[in-house]
Amino acid sequence: MTSYQFQIEWSNLSMATWDIQPKPAELAENRLVEAILDGTFPINSNLPPERELAESLGVTRPTLREALQRLSRDGWIEIHHGRATRVKDYWCEGNLLILTAIAQHQDKVPSDFVTNLLQIRLLLAPAYTRMAMQNSLNEVIHLLESLQNIEDTAEEFTRRDLDLHKQLTIFSKNPIFTLILNGFGDPYNKMGNLYFSNPESRAHSRSFYKKLLSAVLSNDFYKVEEVTRQVMQDSIQLMQKAIISIGVSKGA
């Protein structure tokens, strides 16, 4: 067997190995998260008894216990032996695991959740962009130069814009930025396709890439932060317009 044939065989084996269906406990966990988010099991309420809950989910009690342990570990519920299981106030008692899970269930969360995410990016992006420039100047220049002639489609802008922010967090040399951003990959793609479906948004980002490259080439740390902050602020307003337009079109 040649090296190339081995690579093909290994690739096929890997694909077969990793094409794994979710376990019953994972499915039960996901359904419970959705039920908590949509208010079926409100914050600070008690979950039904184990037998009743297992029957409603169509799983065995051991499978349910595994799912509940996962939810307890991630901060969704509070388990006390001999007492009812409480749904935590995840907005006040939650953590990054909760935030990542919420981001993957956008259809179950408040309408302002997307805006809240973008406000966090507004606070973080100027910092990790400046740090990336300070710690990885040549890499940042090369990255921004590659963005100057993007294909004018929503899909391409979504992909390249997410990659820009991810690479900037990596170049900042602070992995916490990257871990935070990685938690929002799926919702970012959904938001991005909506956001960049508007030609105005694509033009706005294209202008941002040019201005940011100019500031980086000038070695102007203040300008880098200023440009990034302003564009992140503008993107919130553009996203709100996109969300409103979707709501109007659905109601038409």
C-alpha positions in Angstrom: 0.0 0.0 0.0 1.4 3.4 -1.0 1.4 6.4 1.4 -1.3 8.0 -0.6 -3.5 4.9 -0.5 -2.9 4.7 3.3 -4.1 8.3 3.7 -7.3 7.5 1.7 -8.0 4.4 3.8 -7.3 6.3 7.0 -9.6 9.1 5.9 -12.4 6.7 5.1 -11.9 4.9 8.4 -11.9 8.2 10.3 -15.1 9.4 8.6 -16.8 6.1 9.4 -15.6 6.2 13.0 -16.7 9.7 13.7 -20.1 9.4 12.1 -21.7 8.6 15.4 -25.4 9.1 16.2 -26.2 10.9 19.5 -26.7 8.7 22.5 -30.2 8.5 24.2 -28.8 10.5 27.2 -27.6 13.2 24.8 -30.9 13.4 23.1 -32.7 13.6 26.4 -30.3 16.3 27.6 -31.0 18.4 24.5 -34.8 18.0 24.9 -34.6 19.1 28.5 -32.5 22.1 27.6 -35.1 23.1 25.0 -37.9 22.6 27.5 -36.1 24.8 30.0 -35.4 27.6 27.5 -38.9 27.6 26.1 -40.5 27.8 29.6 -41.9 24.3 29.7 -39.8 24.0 32.9 -39.5 27.6 34.1 -36.6 29.0 36.1 -36.8 28.1 39.8 -39.5 25.4 39.1 -39.1 21.8 40.0 -38.8 19.0 37.4 -41.4 16.3 37.4 -40.7 13.1 39.3 -38.1 10.8 37.7 -40.5 8.1 36.5 -42.9 10.7 35.0 -40.1 12.6 33.3 -38.5 9.5 31.9 -41.8 8.4 30.4 -42.5 11.8 28.8 -39.0 11.7 27.2 -39.3 8.1 26.1 -36.1 7.0 27.9 -35.2 4.7 30.7 -34.6 6.0 34.2 -30.9 5.2 34.1 -30.7 7.2 30.8 -32.6 10.1 32.4 -30.3 10.1 35.4 -27.3 10.3 33.1 -28.9 13.3 31.3 -29.7 15.0 34.6 -26.1 14.6 35.8 -24.9 16.3 32.6 -27.4 19.1 33.2 -26.3 19.5 36.8 -22.6 19.5 35.8 -23.3 22.3 33.2 -25.3 24.4 35.7 -28.8 24.0 34.4 -30.3 22.2 37.4 -29.7 21.6 41.1 -30.1 18.0 42.3 -30.7 17.2 45.9 -31.3 13.6 46.8 -34.7 13.1 48.4 -35.9 16.4 47.1 -37.2 17.7 43.8 -34.7 18.8 41.2 -34.7 22.6 40.7 -34.3 24.5 37.5 -31.6 27.1 38.1 -31.9 30.7 37.2 -29.4 30.2 34.3 -29.2 33.9 33.5 -27.9 34.6 37.0 -26.3 31.3 38.0 -25.0 30.1 34.6 -21.5 30.0 33.1 -19.8 29.7 29.8 -21.1 26.2 29.3 -24.7 27.5 29.6 -23.9 30.4 27.3 -22.6 28.1 24.6 -25.7 25.8 24.9 -28.0 28.8 24.7 -26.2 30.1 21.6 -27.0 26.7 19.9 -30.8 27.1 20.6 -31.4 30.6 19.3 -35.0 29.8 18.4 -35.7 29.3 22.1 -34.1 32.4 23.5 -35.2 36.1 23.8 -35.1 38.2 20.7 -32.4 40.5 22.1 -29.9 37.6 22.6 -28.2 38.3 19.2 -27.8 41.9 20.1 -26.4 40.9 23.5 -23.8 38.7 21.8 -22.8 41.5 19.5 -22.4 43.9 22.4 -19.9 41.5 24.0 -18.0 41.4 20.7 -18.0 45.2 20.8 -16.3 45.1 24.1 -13.8 42.3 23.2 -12.9 43.0 19.6 -11.0 46.3 20.0 -8.8 44.6 22.7 -7.9 41.4 20.9 -7.4 43.3 17.6 -4.9 45.7 19.3 -3.2 42.8 21.1 -2.9 40.8 17.8 -1.3 43.8 16.2 1.2 44.1 19.1 2.0 40.4 19.2 1.7 39.3 15.6 2.0 42.3 13.3 3.2 40.5 10.1 0.5 37.9 10.5 -2.2 40.5 10.9 -1.1 42.4 7.9 -1.1 39.2 5.8 -4.6 38.3 7.1 -6.0 41.7 6.3 -4.4 41.8 2.8 -6.2 38.5 2.0 -9.6 40.2 2.8 -9.3 43.0 0.3 -11.0 41.2 -2.6 -13.6 38.9 -1.1 -16.3 37.4 -3.4 -19.4 39.5 -2.9 -21.7 36.8 -1.4 -23.2 36.5 2.1 -21.7 33.0 2.5 -18.2 34.1 1.7 -18.3 37.2 3.9 -19.7 35.1 6.7 -16.9 32.6 6.5 -14.1 35.1 6.1 -15.4 37.5 8.7 -15.6 34.7 11.3 -12.1 33.5 10.3 -10.8 37.1 10.7 -12.0 37.4 14.3 -10.9 33.9 15.2 -7.4 34.5 13.7 -7.2 37.9 15.5 -7.9 36.2 18.8 -5.2 33.6 18.1 -2.7 36.3 17.1 -3.5 38.2 20.3 -1.7 35.3 22.2 -4.6 35.2 24.8 -6.4 31.9 24.2 -9.3 32.9 26.4 -10.5 35.2 23.6 -10.4 32.2 21.2 -12.2 29.9 23.5 -15.0 32.5 24.0 -15.3 33.0 20.2 -15.3 29.3 19.5 -18.4 28.8 21.6 -20.4 30.9 19.2 -19.4 29.3 15.8 -22.8 27.9 14.9 -24.9 31.0 15.9 -22.3 33.3 14.2 -22.8 31.4 10.9 -26.6 31.8 11.2 -26.3 35.5 12.2 -23.7 36.1 9.5 -25.8 34.8 6.7 -28.6 37.0 7.7 -26.4 40.0 8.4 -24.4 39.7 5.1 -27.5 39.1 3.0 -27.7 42.9 3.0 -25.3 44.5 0.5 -25.0 47.5 2.8 -23.5 45.2 5.5 -21.0 43.6 3.0 -19.9 47.1 1.9 -19.6 48.2 5.5 -17.3 45.2 6.3 -15.3 45.6 3.1 -14.6 49.2 4.2 -13.7 48.0 7.7 -11.1 45.6 6.3 -9.5 48.5 4.3 -9.5 51.0 7.2 -8.1 48.4 9.6 -5.3 47.4 7.2 -4.4 51.1 6.8 -4.3 51.6 10.6 -2.2 48.5 11.1 0.3 49.5 8.4 0.5 52.9 10.1 1.3 51.1 13.4 -1.4 53.2 15.0 -2.7 51.2 18.0 -5.2 53.9 18.9 -6.7 54.0 15.4 -6.9 50.2 15.3 -9.0 50.2 18.4 -11.1 53.2 17.3 -11.9 51.7 13.9 -12.7 48.3 15.3 -14.9 49.7 18.0 -16.9 51.9 15.6 -17.5 49.1 13.1 -18.6 46.7 15.9 -21.0 49.4 17.1 -22.3 49.9 13.6 -22.8 46.2 13.0 -25.2 46.0 16.0 -27.4 48.6 14.3 -27.2 46.8 10.9 -28.1 43.5 12.6 -31.1 45.0 14.3 -32.3 46.3 10.9 -31.8 42.9 9.4 -33.8 41.2 12.3 -36.6 43.8 11.9 -36.8 43.2 8.1 -37.1 39.5 8.7 -39.9 40.1 11.2 -41.7 42.4 8.7 -41.4 40.0 5.8 -42.8 37.1 8.0 -45.7 39.3 9.0 -46.5 40.4 5.4 
